[in-house]
Amino acid sequence: MNHLPTTLFQYLANHSIQQLEPAWLKLEKHSDIIIDMGGTWQHYSPKIPQTGQSATTIFDVLLGMLPIHESFELPQVQLKNEQYTDIFAIQDNGCDWLLFCDVTQNTLQLQQYQQVSNDLILLKAQMKQTLHRYIGHEVVARIEQGEMLLDAAGERKNISTLFVDIRGFTPFNERHDAQIVMQTLNDYMNCMLPPIMQHHGMIDKIMGDGVMAVFGVLPSQHHSSLDALQTAKQMIQAVHQLNQQRLNQGLEQLGIGVGIASGEAVLGVLGSHERRTFTAIGRHVNLAARLESNARVGEILIDEATHQALAKPISFTPVTLTLKGIGQTDIFSQTLPCTSNQGKL
Amino acid sequence: MIQKKICILGAAGVGKTSLTAQFVYSKFSEKYMSTMGVKIDKKMLDIDGIQVNLMIWDIHGEEKFKKITTSYLRGAAGMITVIDGTRPETIQTAHEILTRVHTDIGNIPNIFLLNKHDLTDAWDISEQNMAELQKYNNPIYTTSAKTGEHVEQSFHALAQLLIS
């Protein structure tokens, strides 16, 4: 400031002060009683302050703030619609001061930037929530940390793939109103989706009454085949409980069948520039889909690779099936209670 | 007649202005306009036969690079901390605000509003989130500035706390 010639300093000061349209109140020390006033008050209040009055009675914005115990500032107070005022409360020797400055122009400009910034915050949150719902919190977190790529080239990994589907859903769909079908589907999805998340699986896609999930993409303490099998068992157990409730309500029961296969797959982004989806591609993925379509109510069918990775559990029975597009295949089966005897499809 | 100043605080976009507009004017707008500085509204309430003139300070949203000036809270008798029920991350902002308020101003009566409850599909408040808030021992309301759910009740509850 020392280097600024007085004339220029004066010019700048006048220019700035003029823009701020200041108005001031001089208050009795440690009181809110006005002892002097000046400035363009009509700019700030329909009531012009008078000496001897209480400042709080004119500006209720000052309620609880006077007398001034220490200097403070209230920035961008909207006293009237679309008019912003900075209020300064200043302690002085023998008196206190209140200074009002108009900052409307500056605030309205800042508001434009603020609006864009806040809109972006809300949009980002919305996008993040959508992404979480489609590919799960853990996947989003890994992508954000750069541990996983949403790359069209894909990444090779050994994974286990699980397919699950509601048996007899097509005739059920034909017999009922779409709204009842939607509600029923949501109830079943609530049995099928949480176990996937719980066992570190990733929901690849939901296809009507069917779900495809992959294990071994997200970090887990267990082998992907064990996570997939535990998920399948938990799904059947949850559906069994749901069926008992439905039976008590006089509603039809629905059963599920599961297919699990393990092997190498390429994980990557599939689709056109406009519409893309993250998925797993591999021979065993098709096998898992075929196993699921052959599974009966409450049955879990697993391929040989999964059976071996699980250390050949004795609870599974060997079966040989002829699978469409694959041929004769040795697989393993386990059936768990999924529906009660009465009222199932 | 008693005059009481209350402050509405929370992250940007949680619905502070919409809640105030619903409470004072029974109005709701879908259009989001970010608040600059502070806007002051008033509403007279009858609390058990006592006329309470509530001065509501609707303060701009707390952001990473734009913290709320605690001088706005001078003389406040109570506060409302608003959280967006569809954005659990706004709970963290609420914690930060409350920590600063407790340091600078002290403990004043507070209620939490979990807003946007009309957006049932996007609602994302877990039991863990609720447990975090319950630690404060402050009343918690789920609200919707859009439908008016619990808006009147929650402001009344705070006013009741202020005169009790």
Chai-1 contact restraints between the chains, C-beta under 6 A:
chainA,res_idxA,chainB,res_idxB,connection_type,confidence,min_distance_angstrom,max_distance_angstrom,comment,restraint_id
A,V61,B,I40,contact,1.0,0.0,6.0,A-B,restraint_1
A,L63,B,Q3,contact,1.0,0.0,6.0,A-B,restraint_2
A,L63,B,K5,contact,1.0,0.0,6.0,A-B,restraint_3
A,L63,B,G75,contact,1.0,0.0,6.0,A-B,restraint_4
A,G64,B,K5,contact,1.0,0.0,6.0,A-B,restraint_5
A,G64,B,G75,contact,1.0,0.0,6.0,A-B,restraint_6
A,M65,B,R74,contact,1.0,0.0,6.0,A-B,restraint_7
A,M65,B,G75,contact,1.0,0.0,6.0,A-B,restraint_8
A,F72,B,S71,contact,1.0,0.0,6.0,A-B,restraint_9
A,L74,B,S71,contact,1.0,0.0,6.0,A-B,restraint_10
A,P75,B,G37,contact,1.0,0.0,6.0,A-B,restraint_11
A,Q76,B,M36,contact,1.0,0.0,6.0,A-B,restraint_12
A,Q76,B,G37,contact,1.0,0.0,6.0,A-B,restraint_13
A,V77,B,G37,contact,1.0,0.0,6.0,A-B,restraint_14
A,V77,B,V38,contact,1.0,0.0,6.0,A-B,restraint_15
A,Q78,B,K39,contact,1.0,0.0,6.0,A-B,restraint_16
A,Y84,B,G37,contact,1.0,0.0,6.0,A-B,restraint_17
A,T107,B,M36,contact,1.0,0.0,6.0,A-B,restraint_18
A,Q111,B,M36,contact,1.0,0.0,6.0,A-B,restraint_19
A,Q114,B,S34,contact,1.0,0.0,6.0,A-B,restraint_20
A,Q115,B,S34,contact,1.0,0.0,6.0,A-B,restraint_21
A,N118,B,A12,contact,1.0,0.0,6.0,A-B,restraint_22
A,N118,B,G13,contact,1.0,0.0,6.0,A-B,restraint_23
A,N118,B,S34,contact,1.0,0.0,6.0,A-B,restraint_24
A,L122,B,G13,contact,1.0,0.0,6.0,A-B,restraint_25
A,A125,B,R87,contact,1.0,0.0,6.0,A-B,restraint_26
